[in-house]
Amino acid sequence: LLIIFVDELATGQRREGSFYAFFSLGQKVALAVCIAISNFILESVGYISPEKAGCVDPIQNATVILMLNLMIGIFPAVIMAITLIAL
């Protein structure tokens, strides 16, 4: 928000729409990359999709369970810690 006011003081124009567009684009690209990476990781450790197994809840091996736990808990915590350091 502060950058919008600094930009207005420097240029005399309000361009918050452009800032929001770039911010939104960055979020969408980051989300797409994260989903792709998580899919590649799960495929590499042997995730069995319900469509492949032919049942609603297939039994996953221990490596898949470990990777799911890491992707849900540890990886986001590490990324947040790095972000806080950068802030």
C-alpha positions in Angstrom: 0.0 0.0 0.0 2.8 2.4 0.8 4.4 1.9 -2.7 1.2 3.2 -4.3 1.4 6.4 -2.3 5.1 6.8 -3.0 4.5 6.2 -6.8 1.7 8.8 -6.7 4.0 11.3 -5.1 6.7 10.6 -7.7 4.6 10.5 -10.8 1.4 12.4 -10.0 -0.7 9.5 -11.2 -2.6 6.8 -9.3 -1.8 3.5 -10.8 -3.0 1.1 -8.1 -4.8 -1.0 -10.8 -1.4 -1.8 -12.4 0.1 -2.7 -9.1 -2.8 -5.0 -8.2 -2.7 -6.6 -11.7 1.0 -7.5 -11.3 0.4 -8.7 -7.7 -2.5 -10.9 -8.8 -0.5 -12.3 -11.8 2.4 -13.1 -9.5 0.1 -15.0 -7.1 -1.5 -17.0 -10.0 1.9 -17.9 -11.5 3.3 -19.0 -8.1 0.2 -21.1 -7.4 0.4 -22.8 -10.7 4.1 -23.6 -10.2 3.5 -24.9 -6.7 0.7 -27.2 -7.9 2.9 -28.5 -10.7 5.8 -29.2 -8.3 3.6 -30.9 -5.8 2.1 -33.1 -8.5 5.6 -34.1 -9.8 6.7 -34.8 -6.2 3.7 -37.0 -5.5 4.0 -38.8 -8.8 7.7 -39.5 -8.1 7.1 -41.1 -4.7 4.3 -43.4 -6.0 1.0 -41.6 -5.3 -1.9 -43.7 -6.5 -4.9 -41.7 -7.7 -8.4 -42.9 -7.1 -9.0 -43.2 -10.9 -5.9 -45.5 -11.3 -6.9 -47.6 -8.3 -10.5 -47.9 -9.2 -11.7 -47.1 -5.7 -12.6 -44.0 -3.7 -9.7 -44.2 -1.1 -6.7 -46.2 -2.3 -4.0 -47.2 0.3 -0.9 -45.0 -0.1 2.6 -46.2 0.8 4.5 -44.6 3.7 6.6 -42.4 1.4 3.5 -40.7 0.0 2.1 -40.1 3.5 5.5 -38.6 4.6 5.6 -36.3 1.5 2.0 -35.2 2.1 2.8 -34.3 5.7 6.0 -32.4 4.6 4.1 -30.5 1.9 1.3 -29.5 4.3 3.4 -28.7 7.3 7.2 -28.4 7.1 7.6 -26.9 3.6 5.2 -24.0 4.2 6.7 -23.3 7.6 10.2 -23.1 6.1 9.0 -20.8 3.3 7.2 -18.5 5.8 10.4 -18.4 7.9 12.4 -17.4 4.9 9.8 -14.7 4.0 10.0 -13.3 7.5 13.7 -13.1 7.3 13.4 -11.3 4.0 10.9 -8.8 5.5 
